[in-house]
Amino acid sequence: MGKYQLDTKGKQAVTKYHEKHKPAKFDKKQQLEKIRVEYLKKKQEQTDK
């Protein structure tokens, strides 16, 4: 056993901590869909005038 080896309980705690503190993933598809919807809304408003 090394000086800093973790048991299973410690490993679970570490993985839980890292999952909690990692930055939110940037979802490109979702972002593009959002932009597309906004664009279509603006286009619709312009044609209504």
KELO-66619 format. One record per atom (N, C-alpha, C, CB): residue number from 1; residue in one letter; atom name; y, x negated, z. Coordinates in steps of 0.02 Angstrom, whole numbers, plus 32768, in hexadecimal, padded with zeros to 4 digits. Each point is the difference from the previous one (the first is absolute). Glycine has a CB too. Example, Ala and Ser with C-alpha at 12.3 -4.5 7.8 and 13.67 -1.06 7.14 Angstrom:
BEGIN
REC    i  aa  at  north  east    up
REC    1   A   N   7EE4  7D6C  8186
REC    1   A  CA   803B  802D  8000
REC    1   A   C   803C  7FD3  8000
REC    1   A  CB   7FC5  805F  803E
REC    2   S   N   8070  7FB3  7F9E
REC    2   S  CA   803B  7FD6  8003
REC    2   S   C   8037  8027  8025
REC    2   S  CB   7FE0  7FC5  7F94
//
This chain:
BEGIN
REC    i  aa  at  north  east    up
REC    1   M   N   7FC4  7FD5  8000
REC    1   M  CA   803C  802B  8000
REC    1   M   C   803F  7FD4  8000
REC    1   M  CB   7FC1  805C  803E
REC    2   G   N   806B  7FB3  7F94
REC    2   G  CA   803F  7FDB  7FFD
REC    2   G   C   802F  8019  8036
REC    2   G  CB   7FF1  7FEE  7F86
REC    3   K   N   8043  7FEE  8083
REC    3   K  CA   8031  8011  8034
REC    3   K   C   8021  8044  7FF2
REC    3   K  CB   8014  7F85  8013
REC    4   Y   N   7FFA  8089  7FAC
REC    4   Y  CA   8025  803D  7FF0
REC    4   Y   C   7FD5  8035  7FDD
REC    4   Y  CB   8066  7FBA  7FF9
REC    5   Q   N   7F58  8042  800E
REC    5   Q  CA   7FD5  8032  7FDF
REC    5   Q   C   8006  8042  8025
REC    5   Q  CB   7FB1  7FA6  7FD9
REC    6   L   N   8051  8090  8000
REC    6   L  CA   8006  8043  801E
REC    6   L   C   7FBD  8024  7FFF
REC    6   L  CB   8078  8005  7FDB
REC    7   D   N   7F7E  8025  8057
REC    7   D  CA   7FC5  802B  7FFE
REC    7   D   C   8010  803C  7FD4
REC    7   D  CB   7FDC  7FDB  8074
REC    8   T   N   7FF4  8052  7F84
REC    8   T  CA   800B  8038  7FD2
REC    8   T   C   803A  802C  8016
REC    8   T  CB   7F86  7FFF  7FE5
REC    9   K   N   8082  800B  805B
REC    9   K  CA   8037  8029  8019
REC    9   K   C   8044  7FE0  7FEF
REC    9   K  CB   7FB5  8029  805E
REC   10   G   N   804F  7F95  7FA9
REC   10   G  CA   803D  7FDC  7FF0
REC   10   G   C   800F  8003  7FB5
REC   10   G  CB   7FEC  7FB5  8061
REC   11   K   N   7FE0  8045  7F76
REC   11   K  CA   8009  8003  7FB7
REC   11   K   C   801A  8044  7FEB
REC   11   K  CB   7FA4  7FAD  7FF1
REC   12   Q   N   8042  8088  802E
REC   12   Q  CA   8017  8044  7FF0
REC   12   Q   C   8049  8008  8013
REC   12   Q  CB   7F8C  802C  8012
REC   13   A   N   8087  7FB9  8027
REC   13   A  CA   8046  8004  8016
REC   13   A   C   802E  7FDC  7FCF
REC   13   A  CB   7FDA  8007  8078
REC   14   V   N   8011  7FBF  7F70
REC   14   V  CA   8028  7FD9  7FD2
REC   14   V   C   8008  8026  7FBD
REC   14   V  CB   7FD8  7F95  8037
REC   15   T   N   7FF2  8086  7FAF
REC   15   T  CA   8004  8024  7FC0
REC   15   T   C   802B  803E  8008
REC   15   T  CB   7F8F  7FD5  7FDF
REC   16   K   N   806C  804D  8059
REC   16   K  CA   8029  803C  800C
REC   16   K   C   804A  7FED  8002
REC   16   K  CB   7FA1  8035  8041
REC   17   Y   N   806E  7F93  7FE0
REC   17   Y  CA   8045  7FE9  8004
REC   17   Y   C   801C  7FF0  7FBB
REC   17   Y  CB   7FE9  7FD2  8072
REC   18   H   N   7FEF  800B  7F65
REC   18   H  CA   8018  7FED  7FBE
REC   18   H   C   8009  803C  7FD2
REC   18   H  CB   7FC7  7F92  800E
REC   19   E   N   800D  80A0  7FF8
REC   19   E  CA   8007  803D  7FD8
REC   19   E   C   8040  8024  8012
REC   19   E  CB   7F83  800A  7FF7
REC   20   K   N   808C  7FF6  8048
REC   20   K  CA   803B  8024  8019
REC   20   K   C   8041  7FDD  7FEB
REC   20   K  CB   7FBD  8028  8061
REC   21   H   N   8043  7F96  7F9C
REC   21   H  CA   803D  7FDA  7FF4
REC   21   H   C   8009  7FE7  7FB9
REC   21   H  CB   7FF9  7FE0  8075
REC   22   K   N   7FD8  802F  7F5E
REC   22   K  CA   800B  7FE9  7FBB
REC   22   K   C   8032  802D  7FDD
REC   22   K  CB   7F8A  7FD0  7FFC
REC   23   P   N   809D  8016  7FD6
REC   23   P  CA   8033  8029  7FDF
REC   23   P   C   7FDF  8036  7FD4
REC   23   P  CB   804E  7F9E  8001
REC   24   A   N   7FD6  8098  7FF7
REC   24   A  CA   7FE7  8037  7FD7
REC   24   A   C   7FF6  7FE8  7FB8
REC   24   A  CB   8039  8055  804B
REC   25   K   N   7F90  7FBF  7F98
REC   25   K  CA   7FF3  7FEB  7FBB
REC   25   K   C   802D  8026  7FD1
REC   25   K  CB   7F88  7FE5  801D
REC   26   F   N   8090  7FF7  7FB2
REC   26   F  CA   802C  801F  7FCE
REC   26   F   C   7FD5  801E  7FC9
REC   26   F  CB   805E  7FAD  8019
REC   27   D   N   7FA4  8095  7FE2
REC   27   D  CA   7FD7  8023  7FCF
REC   27   D   C   8028  800B  7FC1
REC   27   D  CB   7FBE  8038  805B
REC   28   K   N   8034  7FA0  7F72
REC   28   K  CA   8026  8002  7FC2
REC   28   K   C   7FF9  8042  7FDB
REC   28   K  CB   7FF2  7F84  7FF8
REC   29   K   N   7FD1  8096  8005
REC   29   K  CA   7FF4  8040  7FDD
REC   29   K   C   8027  8038  8020
REC   29   K  CB   7F8E  7FD9  7FE0
REC   30   Q   N   8072  802A  8061
REC   30   Q  CA   8024  8034  8024
REC   30   Q   C   804B  7FFA  7FF4
REC   30   Q  CB   7FA5  8004  8058
REC   31   Q   N   8074  7FBF  7FA8
REC   31   Q  CA   8047  7FF3  7FF5
REC   31   Q   C   8014  8016  7FBA
REC   31   Q  CB   7FFC  7F9F  8050
REC   32   L   N   7FDB  8051  7F7E
REC   32   L  CA   800F  8013  7FBB
REC   32   L   C   8000  804C  7FF8
REC   32   L  CB   7FCD  7F96  7FD8
REC   33   E   N   8004  808B  8049
REC   33   E  CA   7FFD  8049  7FFD
REC   33   E   C   803F  801F  801E
REC   33   E  CB   7F82  7FFA  8007
REC   34   K   N   8095  7FEA  8030
REC   34   K  CA   803C  8018  8022
REC   34   K   C   803D  7FF9  7FD1
REC   34   K  CB   7FCF  7FE1  8070
REC   35   I   N   8038  7FE5  7F71
REC   35   I  CA   8037  7FF4  7FD2
REC   35   I   C   7FFD  8030  7FC5
REC   35   I  CB   8002  7F87  8022
REC   36   R   N   7FC1  8084  7FC4
REC   36   R  CA   7FF6  802D  7FC7
REC   36   R   C   8016  8048  8010
REC   36   R  CB   7FA0  7FB7  7FDA
REC   37   V   N   804D  8060  8061
REC   37   V  CA   8012  8044  8016
REC   37   V   C   804C  8007  8005
REC   37   V  CB   7F92  800A  803F
REC   38   E   N   808E  7FC4  7FDF
REC   38   E  CA   8049  8002  8006
REC   38   E   C   8022  8001  7FBC
REC   38   E  CB   7FF8  7FC2  806D
REC   39   Y   N   7FEE  8016  7F65
REC   39   Y  CA   801C  7FFD  7FBC
REC   39   Y   C   7FF9  8043  7FDD
REC   39   Y  CB   7FE3  7F86  7FFA
REC   40   L   N   7FE2  8098  800C
REC   40   L  CA   7FF6  8041  7FE0
REC   40   L   C   802D  8036  801D
REC   40   L  CB   7F8A  7FDF  7FEA
REC   41   K   N   8082  801E  8058
REC   41   K  CA   802D  802F  8020
REC   41   K   C   8047  7FFA  7FE4
REC   41   K  CB   7FBA  7FFB  8069
REC   42   K   N   805E  7FC6  7F92
REC   42   K  CA   8043  7FF4  7FE5
REC   42   K   C   8005  8018  7FB7
REC   42   K  CB   800D  7F9D  804D
REC   43   K   N   7FC0  8055  7F8D
REC   43   K  CA   7FFE  8014  7FBA
REC   43   K   C   8003  804C  7FFA
REC   43   K  CB   7FBD  7F99  7FE3
REC   44   Q   N   801F  8089  8049
REC   44   Q  CA   7FFE  8049  8000
REC   44   Q   C   8045  801C  8011
REC   44   Q  CB   7F87  7FFE  8022
REC   45   E   N   809A  7FE5  8010
REC   45   E  CA   8043  8016  8014
REC   45   E   C   8032  7FF7  7FC7
REC   45   E  CB   7FE5  7FE2  8077
REC   46   Q   N   8015  7FE8  7F64
REC   46   Q  CA   802F  7FF3  7FC8
REC   46   Q   C   7FF5  8032  7FC9
REC   46   Q  CB   8001  7F86  801C
REC   47   T   N   7FC2  808D  7FD6
REC   47   T  CA   7FF2  8030  7FCB
REC   47   T   C   8015  8047  8014
REC   47   T  CB   7FA0  7FB8  7FD9
REC   48   D   N   8061  8056  8069
REC   48   D  CA   8014  8042  8018
REC   48   D   C   804B  800C  7FF6
REC   48   D  CB   7FA3  7FFC  8054
REC   49   K   N   8084  7FD0  7FAE
REC   49   K  CA   804A  8007  7FFC
REC   49   K   C   8017  8017  7FBC
REC   49   K  CB   800B  7FA8  8056
//
